[in-house]
Amino acid sequence: MCLAIPGELIETRETGGLRIGKVRFGGITRDTCLAFVPEAGPGDYVLVHAGFAISRINEAEAARTLALLEGAGLVAEELGPEPIP
């Protein structure tokens, strides 16, 4: 199943001409392409699908949705294990 997962954008950087953000989904952190949300900055919440932030979302809605997805065990399933640094 493919879901859009809400997460908090905690930092941004340029890599290879693309704007990339580090997004925290509860206890899991992933790099995410920010090409579709150029207005997003650290502290914002974004919906991420297939490694791309597709829209901004407010904090309350993000927390509610993330709690539901975590409760159903879908966050870890969608994001997979934490990458090894």
Summary of the structure (lengths in Angstrom):
residues: 85
radius of gyration: 12.0
end to end distance: 26.6
largest distance: 36.9
contacts: 239
relative contact order: 0.25
helix: 22%
strand: 42%
